Amino acid sequence: MLSIALYSNDSAFLSDFYRGLTAALEAAAGASCRVRRVPIQQTTLFDGGEEPDDLCIVDICDDPERGLEFAKTLGPGSRCEVMLVAPGPELAMAAYDADILAYFTAPADAARAARIVLRRFAQRLHPPGGQVSFPTDGGIQVLPVQRIVFLEYDDHRLILHDDRGRRQITRTMRASFGQIAAQLQADSRFVRTHAAFIVNIQHVERVERQRMVMDTGDRVPIAHGRRRAVRERFSAFFWQP
């Protein structure tokens, strides 16, 4: 269960943003998110108190200076991520210096906030499962699906890159890469980005025009003819329940 808290003195924000955020999250991740609202009086705003385990979305429109100071207390080293809602863009640099996950100007876009939450907590909201086995010169190897960062195909062999930075190479395979890709893409976590590459979306850190940057630092090419399909697959992963 992902725990999210909305902090604000604005009852309209606590009502409208809450409805928009919970609707988007439920559509994408079912009942795996718990969102609570914390209306606090100006005199006690941001005094701390109970913090959510995973994410605070803090509306600082009525007191940006104190709100930013509160956000800084949730900075590096804390398990809690922070999003800020501010009255204007003048605080943006200070917010990101405080290690803020995302910055919004009022009125905050709940749908955009949900997309960020779904990307940031993808592995929590899409529970890992399943294993793959593959023949190597050292015997049959078994690897949990969530450990695979990406696969590449070279000279009828698969090269599996895992989340520990290791490469494992299969024996020569009879199946074509297209057949292997079709089997893997039955799992929504995988997308074929190139004639010779398949990526685990859960390990994507950034999508650029011609490549994906993985959380291991590896860069995987996106073929020109696959850009649209990759974008659609990537978006669908975060939005479909």
C-alpha positions as CSV (number, residue, x, y, z in Angstrom):
1,M,0.0,0.0,0.0
2,L,1.3,3.4,-1.0
3,S,0.7,6.1,1.6
4,I,0.2,9.7,0.4
5,A,-0.7,12.8,2.5
6,L,-2.0,16.1,1.2
7,Y,-1.1,19.1,3.4
8,S,-3.0,22.4,3.0
9,N,-5.0,25.1,4.7
10,D,-7.1,25.5,1.5
11,S,-10.3,23.4,1.8
12,A,-10.9,23.7,-2.0
13,F,-7.4,22.2,-2.7
14,L,-8.0,19.4,-0.2
15,S,-11.3,18.6,-1.9
16,D,-10.7,19.1,-5.6
17,F,-7.1,17.9,-5.8
18,Y,-7.9,14.9,-3.7
19,R,-10.7,13.8,-6.0
20,G,-8.6,14.2,-9.1
21,L,-5.6,12.5,-7.7
22,T,-7.4,9.5,-6.2
23,A,-9.5,9.0,-9.3
24,A,-6.3,8.8,-11.5
25,L,-4.5,6.6,-9.1
26,E,-7.4,4.2,-8.7
27,A,-7.8,3.9,-12.5
28,A,-4.2,3.0,-12.9
29,A,-3.3,1.1,-9.7
30,G,-6.6,-0.1,-8.2
31,A,-6.8,0.2,-4.4
32,S,-3.1,0.2,-3.8
33,C,-2.9,3.8,-2.7
34,R,-4.1,5.5,0.5
35,V,-4.5,9.2,0.3
36,R,-5.2,11.2,3.5
37,R,-6.0,15.0,3.8
38,V,-4.4,17.1,6.5
39,P,-6.1,20.5,7.0
40,I,-4.0,22.5,9.4
41,Q,-4.5,26.0,10.8
42,Q,-2.0,28.7,9.9
43,T,-0.5,28.8,13.4
44,T,0.4,25.1,13.3
45,L,1.1,24.6,9.6
46,F,4.1,22.5,8.9
47,D,5.0,21.9,12.5
48,G,5.7,18.3,11.5
49,G,3.5,15.7,13.1
50,E,2.7,12.4,11.6
51,E,4.3,12.0,8.1
52,P,3.2,9.5,5.5
53,D,5.5,6.7,4.7
54,D,6.0,7.5,1.0
55,L,4.9,10.9,-0.2
56,C,3.8,14.3,1.0
57,I,2.1,16.8,-1.4
58,V,2.4,20.1,0.4
59,D,0.4,23.2,-0.6
60,I,2.5,26.2,0.4
61,C,0.5,28.9,-1.3
62,D,-0.5,30.7,1.9
63,D,3.0,30.6,3.5
64,P,5.7,29.7,0.9
65,E,8.7,30.5,3.2
66,R,7.6,28.3,6.1
67,G,6.3,25.6,3.7
68,L,9.7,25.4,2.0
69,E,11.5,25.1,5.3
70,F,9.1,22.2,6.2
71,A,10.0,20.5,2.8
72,K,13.7,20.8,3.6
73,T,13.2,18.7,6.7
74,L,12.0,15.9,4.5
75,G,15.0,16.1,2.2
76,P,17.9,13.7,1.6
77,G,17.9,10.6,3.8
78,S,14.2,10.6,4.4
79,R,12.0,7.8,3.1
80,C,9.3,10.4,2.3
81,E,9.2,12.1,-1.1
82,V,7.8,15.6,-1.4
83,M,5.8,17.5,-4.0
84,L,5.2,21.2,-3.6
85,V,2.3,23.3,-4.8
86,A,3.3,27.0,-4.8
87,P,1.6,30.3,-5.9
88,G,4.1,30.9,-8.7
89,P,7.4,29.8,-10.4
90,E,9.7,32.1,-8.4
91,L,10.3,29.3,-5.8
92,A,11.2,26.6,-8.3
93,M,14.9,26.7,-8.0
94,A,14.8,26.8,-4.2
95,A,12.3,23.9,-4.2
96,Y,14.5,21.6,-6.3
97,D,17.5,22.6,-4.1
98,A,15.5,21.1,-1.3
99,D,15.3,17.8,-3.1
100,I,11.7,18.1,-4.2
101,L,10.3,15.3,-6.4
102,A,8.0,17.7,-8.3
103,Y,7.0,21.3,-8.2
104,F,3.6,22.6,-9.3
105,T,2.2,26.2,-9.6
106,A,-1.4,26.7,-8.4
107,P,-3.8,25.4,-9.4
108,A,-2.0,22.1,-9.3
109,D,-2.7,19.5,-12.0
110,A,-3.8,16.3,-10.2
111,A,-3.5,14.2,-13.4
112,R,0.1,15.3,-13.8
113,A,0.8,14.5,-10.1
114,A,-0.7,11.1,-10.6
115,R,1.6,10.4,-13.6
116,I,4.6,11.3,-11.5
117,V,3.5,9.1,-8.6
118,L,2.9,6.2,-10.9
119,R,6.4,6.5,-12.5
120,R,8.2,7.1,-9.2
121,F,6.6,4.2,-7.4
122,A,6.1,1.8,-10.4
123,Q,7.7,-1.1,-8.7
124,R,5.6,-0.7,-5.6
125,L,2.3,-0.4,-7.6
126,H,3.1,-3.1,-10.1
127,P,4.2,-6.0,-7.9
128,P,7.0,-8.1,-9.3
129,G,6.4,-11.6,-10.3
130,G,7.4,-14.4,-12.5
131,Q,10.8,-15.9,-13.6
132,V,12.5,-16.6,-16.8
133,S,14.9,-19.5,-17.5
134,F,17.5,-19.5,-20.2
135,P,20.3,-21.9,-21.3
136,T,23.9,-20.8,-20.9
137,D,27.1,-22.6,-21.3
138,G,27.1,-23.1,-17.5
139,G,23.6,-24.7,-17.4
140,I,20.1,-23.5,-17.1
141,Q,19.9,-20.1,-15.3
142,V,16.7,-18.7,-13.6
143,L,16.2,-15.0,-13.1
144,P,13.2,-13.2,-11.6
145,V,11.6,-11.0,-14.2
146,Q,11.9,-7.8,-12.1
147,R,15.7,-8.3,-12.0
148,I,16.0,-7.9,-15.8
149,V,16.8,-4.4,-16.8
150,F,17.1,-5.0,-20.6
151,L,17.9,-7.7,-23.1
152,E,19.8,-7.4,-26.3
153,Y,20.2,-9.9,-29.2
154,D,23.5,-10.6,-30.9
155,D,24.4,-13.4,-33.3
156,H,21.5,-15.6,-32.2
157,R,22.3,-15.2,-28.5
158,L,20.5,-13.2,-25.8
159,I,22.5,-10.9,-23.5
160,L,20.5,-10.3,-20.3
161,H,21.5,-7.2,-18.2
162,D,20.3,-7.4,-14.6
163,D,19.8,-4.8,-11.9
164,R,23.2,-5.6,-10.4
165,G,25.0,-4.6,-13.5
166,R,25.8,-8.2,-14.6
167,R,25.5,-9.7,-18.1
168,Q,24.5,-13.2,-18.8
169,I,24.8,-14.7,-22.3
170,T,22.7,-17.6,-23.5
171,R,23.7,-20.3,-25.8
172,T,22.8,-20.0,-29.5
173,M,19.0,-20.0,-29.7
174,R,16.8,-21.4,-32.5
175,A,14.0,-18.9,-31.8
176,S,14.1,-15.6,-33.6
177,F,14.3,-12.4,-31.6
178,G,10.8,-11.5,-32.8
179,Q,9.4,-14.7,-31.2
180,I,11.3,-14.0,-28.0
181,A,10.1,-10.4,-28.0
182,A,6.5,-11.4,-28.5
183,Q,6.6,-13.8,-25.5
184,L,8.2,-11.2,-23.2
185,Q,5.8,-8.4,-24.3
186,A,2.9,-10.5,-23.1
187,D,4.1,-9.0,-19.8
188,S,3.3,-5.2,-19.7
189,R,6.6,-4.4,-18.2
190,F,8.5,-5.1,-21.4
191,V,8.7,-3.1,-24.6
192,R,10.8,-3.7,-27.7
193,T,12.6,-0.4,-28.4
194,H,14.8,-1.6,-31.3
195,A,15.4,-4.5,-33.6
196,A,17.9,-5.9,-31.0
197,F,16.7,-4.6,-27.7
198,I,13.9,-5.2,-25.2
199,V,13.6,-3.0,-22.1
200,N,11.9,-3.5,-18.7
201,I,9.9,-0.3,-18.2
202,Q,10.2,-0.5,-14.4
203,H,13.9,0.2,-14.7
204,V,13.6,3.2,-17.0
205,E,14.9,6.4,-15.4
206,R,14.4,8.7,-18.4
207,V,13.0,8.5,-21.9
208,E,14.8,10.6,-24.5
209,R,14.0,11.0,-28.2
210,Q,16.5,8.3,-29.4
211,R,17.2,6.3,-26.3
212,M,16.1,5.2,-22.8
213,V,18.3,5.8,-19.8
214,M,18.0,2.9,-17.4
215,D,18.4,3.1,-13.6
216,T,21.7,1.2,-13.9
217,G,23.1,4.0,-16.1
218,D,22.9,2.0,-19.3
219,R,21.5,3.6,-22.4
220,V,19.3,1.6,-24.8
221,P,18.5,2.9,-28.3
222,I,15.0,3.6,-29.5
223,A,14.6,3.0,-33.3
224,H,13.0,5.8,-35.2
225,G,10.2,3.5,-36.4
226,R,9.4,2.4,-32.9
227,R,9.2,5.7,-31.1
228,R,5.4,6.0,-31.2
229,A,4.8,2.4,-30.1
230,V,7.4,2.8,-27.3
231,R,5.7,6.0,-26.0
232,E,2.2,4.3,-26.1
233,R,3.5,1.2,-24.3
234,F,5.3,3.3,-21.7
235,S,2.2,5.4,-21.1
236,A,-0.2,2.4,-21.0
237,F,2.0,0.7,-18.4
238,F,1.4,3.6,-15.9
239,W,-2.2,4.2,-16.7
240,Q,-3.8,0.8,-17.1
241,P,-5.0,-1.0,-13.9
